[in-house]
Amino acid sequence: YLTDQLMKVQIVNEVNKDFVIEALRSIAELITYGDQHDVAFFEFFMEKQVMAEFVRILKISRTMIVSLQLLQTMSIMIQNLKSEHSIYYIFSNEHINYLITYSFDFRNEELLSYYISFLRAISGKLNKNTISLLVKTQNDEVVAFPLYVEAIRFAFHEDSMVRIAVRALTLNVYHVGDISVNKYVAAAPHDDYFLKLIKFFREQCIRLNGLVSNASTNQGPESTSSILSAVDEIEDNLYYFSDVISAGIPDVGRLITDNILKLLVFPLLLPSLRTEGFNVRHFTAIHLLYPFLLQETRICGVTSLYILCCILRIVKIKDLANTVAAALFCHLDAFMPSSDAKINGQILNDGFTHDSVAPDNGNIGREQDSLHLRVNISSVSSSSQVQSEDVLQHDCKGPHMVLRDVLLSYVTRGDDVQVLGSLSMLATLLQTKELNESMLDALGILPERKQHKKLLLQALVGEGSGEEQLFSAESMSKDGVSGEFDFYLQRLK
């Protein structure tokens, strides 16, 4: 009866909208009931092509409330259908893609909320079989995926509930594990989503720094609450990055890692770990290279340490952790255009030095690679050769201070907050399982038990034996500390 009455409707207006809304709501209830108790309901739904009727009703509707009800009807049906056969039918015949790409008026916030719920309901039913019904392919490659493309349009919406729903949807897509879909989301232009994701996160970090700065002068429960809220958002973002990476899409993991380093760690966080003598001109150079940062590059060192700790603790990527650790052997003035980088008064064309790294005279040829790092490490072969007494004898001010030394200077010369931030950073590095032991050794924080294990292994080889060459400079450069550093310093460059 309901279906027959709907088919008689030629236009939906103020006169008949209440009947249409009630019919749509009742059909959703009946189909949900039938899915669990009587297959005849859904067989009738397919026979009468009610999905096509839904699409027709949407086309002839002149009132927004009908669109709202239709989206709610579809969400209820999709969420509650248990039969895979029923889901197959709902997703087939392009009706669902038509509804996804329909030009709704999203200026109405309630309509947008129903639409996002509709998309999320669809994503909850995705698997390797059903996802093929929602994509368009050509020569065995995905060329269109409306569900994903339309969803990420709202990934950075001002409403946090919309953002959360979109992220849940994207995770459902990534964790299906379809190779063609994975290739589609990691390729241009859709890979731009991950770039925007890191930019959005960077803005949250800058906002947190502003709140911390304000709290130092305007202390109170309100400022504390704002900071805690900002901290929660930052950690939620990082857990989302971690969940995306856990889907195991190599290209996506690389995109997130590279963007975190290029947009956040190198231009913003590491330069903020400075002492009072850090020259302001270096920030000017950074602004020229990264104009989008403007004056916001000046975030405090403690905020940077907190964010770095969160990244290492939550986003568990080996490449990311080891690159950050290797960067601690860079000078503070490493993060500037290579044309401004000098050592002993001479401009470095390659912008990078290391005792065991040959100069690279190749043409980089890409703008984002114009941020060359220059690193001068006298010895990194063993933690025993990097003594804290030597560090304290270094010039602890100015841009030529190595970042690791900055952390130690915070401990010995900083205020209570700097001491806490620096110790938290060192503790986080120790607890980061993705960090190679050779990095901890070079940083001088390899646990004593592991140092004893290394020394015992060397002692077992015995002096004067040919086997001691296992621990020679050549061997170390291949497998040990020097080799690790060579790899990650090249990655830094």
Secondary structure per residue as TSV (DSSP state, phi and psi in degrees):
chain	resnum	aa	ss	phi	psi
A	1	Y	-	360.0	-46.8
A	2	L	H	-61.6	-43.4
A	3	T	H	-63.9	-44.1
A	4	D	H	-60.4	-41.1
A	5	Q	H	-67.2	-38.4
A	6	L	H	-63.9	-39.4
A	7	M	H	-65.8	-23.4
A	8	K	H	-79.9	-15.2
A	9	V	-	-74.6	125.3
A	10	Q	S	-102.4	-22.9
A	11	I	-	-155.6	142.5
A	12	V	B	-104.0	118.0
A	13	N	-	-135.9	-165.8
A	14	E	T	-64.3	-25.1
A	15	V	T	-72.7	-46.2
A	16	N	T	-110.5	6.6
A	17	K	H	-61.8	-36.5
A	18	D	H	-64.1	-40.1
A	19	F	H	-64.8	-45.6
A	20	V	H	-60.8	-43.2
A	21	I	H	-61.8	-45.4
A	22	E	H	-65.6	-37.5
A	23	A	H	-64.1	-44.3
A	24	L	H	-62.7	-44.0
A	25	R	H	-63.3	-43.2
A	26	S	H	-66.9	-38.3
A	27	I	H	-62.3	-41.9
A	28	A	H	-59.9	-42.0
A	29	E	H	-65.2	-43.5
A	30	L	H	-66.5	-41.0
A	31	I	H	-66.6	-40.3
A	32	T	H	-62.8	-42.9
A	33	Y	H	-62.9	-46.7
A	34	G	H	-63.0	-34.3
A	35	D	H	-61.3	-29.9
A	36	Q	H	-99.1	-19.6
A	37	H	H	-127.5	-28.4
A	38	D	-	-154.4	109.4
A	39	V	T	-65.7	-16.0
A	40	A	H	-61.8	-30.9
A	41	F	H	-60.8	-50.5
A	42	F	H	-73.2	-30.6
A	43	E	H	-62.0	-40.2
A	44	F	H	-66.0	-39.4
A	45	F	H	-58.2	-41.5
A	46	M	H	-73.7	-43.1
A	47	E	H	-59.6	-42.5
A	48	K	T	-87.5	1.9
A	49	Q	T	49.6	54.9
A	50	V	H	-65.9	-28.9
A	51	M	H	-59.5	-42.0
A	52	A	H	-64.8	-34.1
A	53	E	H	-66.8	-38.4
A	54	F	H	-59.3	-45.6
A	55	V	H	-62.0	-41.7
A	56	R	H	-63.7	-41.7
A	57	I	H	-61.0	-41.1
A	58	L	H	-62.5	-40.4
A	59	K	H	-66.0	-35.6
A	60	I	H	-96.1	4.1
A	61	S	B	-79.5	139.5
A	62	R	-	-114.8	10.9
A	63	T	-	-135.0	138.6
A	64	M	H	-68.8	-29.6
A	65	I	H	-63.5	-27.6
A	66	V	H	-70.7	-39.2
A	67	S	H	-61.2	-41.7
A	68	L	H	-58.6	-47.6
A	69	Q	H	-66.4	-37.9
A	70	L	H	-63.6	-44.1
A	71	L	H	-64.0	-40.1
A	72	Q	H	-66.4	-41.0
A	73	T	H	-58.5	-47.2
A	74	M	H	-65.0	-40.8
A	75	S	H	-62.2	-45.1
A	76	I	H	-62.3	-45.4
A	77	M	H	-62.1	-48.3
A	78	I	H	-65.0	-42.6
A	79	Q	H	-64.8	-34.4
A	80	N	H	-98.0	-12.7
A	81	L	-	-72.1	125.1
A	82	K	-	-96.9	-28.3
A	83	S	-	-72.7	125.5
A	84	E	H	-65.9	-31.6
A	85	H	H	-61.2	-41.4
A	86	S	H	-65.9	-42.6
A	87	I	H	-62.9	-41.3
A	88	Y	H	-55.4	-45.8
A	89	Y	H	-66.5	-44.3
A	90	I	H	-58.7	-40.1
A	91	F	H	-81.9	-11.3
A	92	S	S	-89.5	177.9
A	93	N	T	64.2	15.0
A	94	E	T	64.0	2.6
A	95	H	H	-64.5	-40.7
A	96	I	H	-66.7	-39.4
A	97	N	H	-66.3	-32.5
A	98	Y	H	-64.0	-44.5
A	99	L	H	-64.7	-37.1
A	100	I	H	-63.9	-40.9
A	101	T	H	-95.5	3.8
A	102	Y	S	-63.7	143.6
A	103	S	-	-82.0	78.3
A	104	F	-	-75.3	156.3
A	105	D	-	-88.5	94.4
A	106	F	T	-81.1	6.1
A	107	R	T	-66.9	-21.8
A	108	N	S	-84.3	112.9
A	109	E	H	-64.0	-34.5
A	110	E	H	-66.2	-40.7
A	111	L	H	-63.2	-42.6
A	112	L	H	-61.5	-41.6
A	113	S	H	-60.7	-44.4
A	114	Y	H	-65.3	-38.7
A	115	Y	H	-64.7	-46.0
A	116	I	H	-64.5	-37.9
A	117	S	H	-62.9	-38.1
A	118	F	H	-61.9	-47.2
A	119	L	H	-63.6	-41.1
A	120	R	H	-66.4	-37.0
A	121	A	H	-61.0	-41.1
A	122	I	H	-62.2	-46.1
A	123	S	H	-62.9	-26.6
A	124	G	T	-69.1	-15.4
A	125	K	T	-104.8	10.6
A	126	L	-	-77.9	137.0
A	127	N	-	-149.4	-175.8
A	128	K	T	-64.7	-20.0
A	129	N	T	-89.4	-48.9
A	130	T	G	-72.0	-28.6
A	131	I	G	-65.2	-27.9
A	132	S	G	-66.4	-21.9
A	133	L	G	-79.2	-14.2
A	134	L	T	-107.6	-1.7
A	135	V	-	-112.9	157.4
A	136	K	E	-111.0	132.5
A	137	T	E	-119.5	156.1
A	138	Q	E	-146.9	122.6
A	139	N	T	54.2	44.8
A	140	D	T	65.2	15.0
A	141	E	E	-118.6	140.9
A	142	V	E	-72.3	126.0
A	143	V	E	-113.8	-13.3
A	144	A	E	-154.2	139.3
A	145	F	-	-145.7	79.5
A	146	P	H	-54.1	-40.0
A	147	L	H	-56.7	-48.6
A	148	Y	H	-70.3	-45.9
A	149	V	H	-63.3	-44.1
A	150	E	H	-69.0	-34.5
A	151	A	H	-67.5	-46.1
A	152	I	H	-71.6	-9.0
A	153	R	T	-61.4	-26.7
A	154	F	T	-109.0	18.7
A	155	A	T	-64.7	-24.7
A	156	F	T	-121.7	32.1
A	157	H	-	-64.8	151.9
A	158	E	S	-65.4	-25.2
A	159	D	S	-81.1	118.0
A	160	S	H	-62.4	-32.1
A	161	M	H	-66.4	-35.3
A	162	V	H	-65.9	-45.2
A	163	R	H	-60.7	-43.5
A	164	I	H	-62.1	-43.6
A	165	A	H	-63.5	-41.1
A	166	V	H	-64.6	-40.5
A	167	R	H	-66.3	-39.1
A	168	A	H	-61.2	-40.8
A	169	L	H	-63.0	-47.1
A	170	T	H	-62.2	-38.8
A	171	L	H	-64.2	-37.9
A	172	N	H	-62.3	-36.7
A	173	V	H	-68.6	-49.6
A	174	Y	H	-62.6	-36.6
A	175	H	T	-83.6	-1.8
A	176	V	T	-64.1	-39.2
A	177	G	-	84.1	22.3
A	178	D	-	-79.5	121.3
A	179	I	H	-61.1	-43.7
A	180	S	H	-66.0	-40.5
A	181	V	H	-67.0	-41.5
A	182	N	H	-59.3	-41.0
A	183	K	H	-65.8	-37.1
A	184	Y	H	-65.4	-46.6
A	185	V	H	-72.5	-22.6
A	186	A	H	-93.2	-3.7
A	187	A	S	-101.0	159.3
A	188	A	T	-64.0	144.8
A	189	P	T	-90.5	1.2
A	190	H	T	-75.7	-17.6
A	191	D	T	-66.9	-16.2
A	192	D	H	-61.4	-22.7
A	193	Y	H	-58.7	-39.7
A	194	F	H	-73.0	-32.4
A	195	L	H	-64.0	-47.1
A	196	K	H	-65.2	-31.8
A	197	L	H	-62.0	-45.2
A	198	I	H	-71.3	-36.3
A	199	K	H	-63.4	-41.5
A	200	F	H	-62.8	-42.1
A	201	F	H	-65.1	-39.2
A	202	R	H	-60.8	-41.5
A	203	E	H	-62.7	-35.4
A	204	Q	H	-65.8	-37.3
A	205	C	H	-65.7	-41.7
A	206	I	H	-64.9	-39.1
A	207	R	H	-64.0	-42.1
A	208	L	H	-58.8	-43.7
A	209	N	H	-60.1	-40.0
A	210	G	H	-62.2	-40.4
A	211	L	H	-65.9	-39.7
A	212	V	H	-64.5	-42.6
A	213	S	H	-63.1	-42.8
A	214	N	H	-65.8	-36.1
A	215	A	H	-66.6	-25.6
A	216	S	H	-68.1	-24.1
A	217	T	H	-108.3	-26.1
A	218	N	S	-123.0	72.1
A	219	Q	-	-75.1	145.7
A	220	G	S	165.9	169.9
A	221	P	H	-61.6	-31.7
A	222	E	H	-68.8	-43.9
A	223	S	H	-66.9	-37.5
A	224	T	H	-63.8	-42.8
A	225	S	H	-62.3	-40.5
A	226	S	H	-63.8	-41.2
A	227	I	H	-65.5	-44.8
A	228	L	H	-62.1	-38.2
A	229	S	H	-64.8	-42.9
A	230	A	H	-65.5	-38.4
A	231	V	H	-62.2	-43.8
A	232	D	H	-59.5	-42.6
A	233	E	H	-64.2	-42.1
A	234	I	H	-63.3	-45.3
A	235	E	H	-68.4	-35.9
A	236	D	H	-61.0	-41.9
A	237	N	H	-61.7	-44.2
A	238	L	H	-66.8	-37.0
A	239	Y	H	-66.2	-33.2
A	240	Y	H	-65.1	-44.9
A	241	F	H	-56.0	-43.7
A	242	S	H	-62.8	-41.7
A	243	D	H	-65.3	-39.4
A	244	V	H	-62.2	-46.0
A	245	I	H	-64.1	-35.0
A	246	S	H	-66.1	-14.9
A	247	A	T	-68.1	-17.4
A	248	G	-	77.9	33.0
A	249	I	-	-96.7	105.5
A	250	P	H	-55.0	-45.4
A	251	D	H	-64.6	-36.3
A	252	V	H	-69.1	-42.7
A	253	G	H	-59.2	-40.5
A	254	R	H	-66.2	-41.6
A	255	L	H	-61.1	-44.3
A	256	I	H	-65.8	-44.5
A	257	T	H	-59.7	-51.5
A	258	D	H	-62.9	-41.3
A	259	N	H	-70.0	-36.5
A	260	I	H	-61.2	-42.7
A	261	L	I	-70.0	-48.7
A	262	K	I	-75.1	-31.8
A	263	L	I	-101.2	-19.2
A	264	L	I	-124.1	-59.2
A	265	V	I	-67.0	-52.2
A	266	F	I	-70.3	-52.1
A	267	P	I	-81.8	-18.1
A	268	L	I	-120.2	-52.8
A	269	L	I	-78.4	-51.3
A	270	L	G	-65.4	-42.4
A	271	P	G	-62.2	-19.9
A	272	S	G	-77.5	-14.9
A	273	L	S	-84.4	82.9
A	274	R	-	-137.1	160.2
A	275	T	-	-96.5	179.5
A	276	E	T	-62.5	-25.2
A	277	G	T	-83.7	4.8
A	278	F	-	-65.0	127.4
A	279	N	-	-74.6	132.1
A	280	V	T	-65.6	-24.0
A	281	R	H	-64.3	-24.3
A	282	H	H	-67.2	-33.5
A	283	F	H	-70.2	-33.7
A	284	T	H	-61.7	-42.0
A	285	A	H	-62.5	-39.8
A	286	I	H	-65.6	-38.6
A	287	H	H	-62.2	-37.2
A	288	L	H	-65.0	-37.4
A	289	L	H	-79.6	-36.5
A	290	Y	-	-125.6	72.7
A	291	P	G	-60.2	-22.2
A	292	F	G	-68.6	-16.0
A	293	L	G	-81.0	-27.0
A	294	L	G	47.5	-139.7
A	295	Q	G	-77.8	-5.4
A	296	E	G	-75.8	-3.6
A	297	T	G	-62.4	-28.5
A	298	R	-	-75.7	75.4
A	299	I	-	-101.6	155.5
A	300	C	-	-75.7	154.6
A	301	G	H	-62.9	-35.6
A	302	V	H	-66.4	-40.7
A	303	T	H	-61.8	-42.1
A	304	S	H	-61.1	-43.7
A	305	L	H	-62.6	-41.3
A	306	Y	H	-60.8	-46.8
A	307	I	H	-65.6	-41.1
A	308	L	H	-61.4	-41.9
A	309	C	H	-61.2	-43.3
A	310	C	H	-62.7	-42.8
A	311	I	H	-61.2	-47.7
A	312	L	H	-67.0	-35.0
A	313	R	H	-76.1	-34.1
A	314	I	H	-103.7	-45.7
A	315	V	S	-89.7	94.1
A	316	K	-	-88.9	81.4
A	317	I	-	-121.5	125.3
A	318	K	H	-59.4	-47.4
A	319	D	H	-58.8	-43.3
A	320	L	H	-65.1	-48.3
A	321	A	H	-62.3	-45.7
A	322	N	H	-72.0	-31.7
A	323	T	H	-68.6	-41.2
A	324	V	H	-62.8	-42.7
A	325	A	H	-63.4	-42.8
A	326	A	H	-64.6	-32.5
A	327	A	H	-65.7	-20.2
A	328	L	T	-68.8	-10.8
A	329	F	T	-96.1	6.8
A	330	C	S	-86.9	153.4
A	331	H	B	-75.8	159.6
A	332	L	G	-60.8	-29.2
A	333	D	G	-90.6	14.7
A	334	A	G	-70.8	-24.3
A	335	F	S	-95.1	66.7
A	336	M	S	-152.2	159.0
A	337	P	-	-54.8	143.8
A	338	S	G	-63.4	-25.2
A	339	S	G	-65.8	-21.5
A	340	D	G	-98.4	-8.4
A	341	A	-	-83.4	124.2
A	342	K	E	-132.3	147.2
A	343	I	E	-130.4	126.5
A	344	N	T	54.7	36.0
A	345	G	T	81.6	0.3
A	346	Q	E	-109.9	136.7
A	347	I	E	-74.3	132.6
A	348	L	-	-92.7	115.9
A	349	N	S	-67.3	-34.5
A	350	D	S	-89.4	-11.2
A	351	G	-	64.9	22.5
A	352	F	-	-158.3	128.2
A	353	T	-	-135.5	144.4
A	354	H	B	-163.0	140.7
A	355	D	T	-53.2	-37.8
A	356	S	T	-106.2	14.9
A	357	V	B	-114.5	120.2
A	358	A	-	-73.1	145.5
A	359	P	-	-60.1	141.1
A	360	D	-	-104.0	108.8
A	361	N	-	-95.1	9.2
A	362	G	S	-70.3	158.4
A	363	N	-	-86.9	116.5
A	364	I	-	-66.9	-52.4
A	365	G	-	77.5	9.2
A	366	R	-	-134.0	137.9
A	367	E	G	-60.7	-40.6
A	368	Q	G	-69.7	-13.5
A	369	D	G	-93.4	7.0
A	370	S	-	-75.3	-6.8
A	371	L	-	-88.9	83.4
A	372	H	-	-84.6	147.5
A	373	L	-	-107.8	141.3
A	374	R	-	-117.8	126.0
A	375	V	-	-126.9	129.3
A	376	N	-	-121.8	99.3
A	377	I	-	-111.6	113.9
A	378	S	S	-69.7	-38.4
A	379	S	-	-159.7	125.7
A	380	V	-	-131.4	17.2
A	381	S	S	-75.0	-20.8
A	382	S	-	-159.6	145.6
A	383	S	G	-64.6	-25.0
A	384	S	G	-67.5	-20.2
A	385	Q	G	-92.5	-2.8
A	386	V	S	-113.4	85.7
A	387	Q	-	-88.3	141.9
A	388	S	H	-63.9	-30.6
A	389	E	H	-62.4	-39.8
A	390	D	H	-64.0	-39.0
A	391	V	H	-61.7	-42.6
A	392	L	H	-70.9	-18.1
A	393	Q	H	-83.2	-12.0
A	394	H	S	-70.0	162.0
A	395	D	-	-69.4	111.6
A	396	C	-	-90.3	20.6
A	397	K	S	-135.6	159.4
A	398	G	S	93.3	170.0
A	399	P	T	-74.7	-12.3
A	400	H	T	-89.8	15.1
A	401	M	S	-88.9	130.4
A	402	V	B	-69.2	143.1
A	403	L	H	-59.8	-34.6
A	404	R	H	-62.7	-38.7
A	405	D	H	-66.5	-31.6
A	406	V	H	-62.8	-44.1
A	407	L	H	-59.0	-42.4
A	408	L	H	-69.0	-34.9
A	409	S	H	-68.2	-31.1
A	410	Y	H	-61.5	-40.0
A	411	V	H	-68.0	-43.0
A	412	T	H	-86.8	-26.1
A	413	R	H	-127.2	-6.6
A	414	G	S	-85.8	175.3
A	415	D	-	-80.4	-179.4
A	416	D	H	-59.1	-39.7
A	417	V	H	-68.0	-40.4
A	418	Q	H	-65.7	-39.3
A	419	V	H	-60.6	-47.5
A	420	L	H	-61.8	-43.9
A	421	G	H	-63.2	-43.7
A	422	S	H	-67.7	-44.5
A	423	L	H	-64.4	-36.2
A	424	S	H	-63.1	-39.5
A	425	M	H	-64.1	-46.6
A	426	L	H	-64.6	-40.3
A	427	A	H	-64.8	-39.5
A	428	T	H	-63.9	-41.5
A	429	L	H	-60.0	-41.0
A	430	L	H	-64.1	-34.3
A	431	Q	H	-89.1	-3.7
A	432	T	-	-83.4	104.3
A	433	K	T	-65.6	-24.7
A	434	E	T	-74.2	-12.2
A	435	L	S	-83.2	129.9
A	436	N	-	-65.3	144.0
A	437	E	H	-60.3	-32.0
A	438	S	H	-63.4	-31.3
A	439	M	H	-67.7	-44.7
A	440	L	H	-61.9	-38.3
A	441	D	H	-62.5	-46.1
A	442	A	H	-66.1	-36.6
A	443	L	H	-72.2	-13.9
A	444	G	T	85.4	18.3
A	445	I	-	-124.1	21.8
A	446	L	-	-66.9	127.3
A	447	P	-	-54.4	145.7
A	448	E	H	-58.2	-37.5
A	449	R	H	-59.9	-41.8
A	450	K	H	-73.3	-31.8
A	451	Q	H	-63.8	-43.3
A	452	H	H	-62.0	-39.1
A	453	K	H	-61.3	-42.1
A	454	K	H	-66.9	-44.8
A	455	L	H	-64.7	-37.6
A	456	L	H	-63.7	-41.2
A	457	L	H	-62.9	-39.6
A	458	Q	H	-67.8	-38.3
A	459	A	H	-66.2	-35.2
A	460	L	H	-63.8	-28.6
A	461	V	H	-66.4	-40.9
A	462	G	-	88.6	139.5
A	463	E	T	-73.6	144.1
A	464	G	T	84.2	-10.4
A	465	S	S	-83.6	157.8
A	466	G	G	-67.3	-23.5
A	467	E	G	-69.4	-18.2
A	468	E	G	-65.5	-14.4
A	469	Q	G	-65.7	-14.5
A	470	L	G	-58.4	-26.1
A	471	F	G	-109.7	20.3
A	472	S	S	-74.7	173.1
A	473	A	H	-61.0	-37.3
A	474	E	H	-65.2	-42.0
A	475	S	H	-65.0	-42.6
A	476	M	H	-64.3	-36.1
A	477	S	H	-69.8	-21.6
A	478	K	H	-89.0	-44.3
A	479	D	H	-118.8	-19.8
A	480	G	S	-100.6	-147.3
A	481	V	H	-59.9	-50.0
A	482	S	H	-60.2	-41.8
A	483	G	H	-63.0	-40.7
A	484	E	H	-61.5	-44.9
A	485	F	H	-66.8	-41.6
A	486	D	H	-54.9	-44.9
A	487	F	H	-63.2	-49.3
A	488	Y	H	-78.4	-25.3
A	489	L	H	-69.0	-38.8
A	490	Q	H	-62.6	-38.6
A	491	R	H	-64.6	-40.3
A	492	L	H	-59.1	-43.3
A	493	K	-	-62.2	360.0
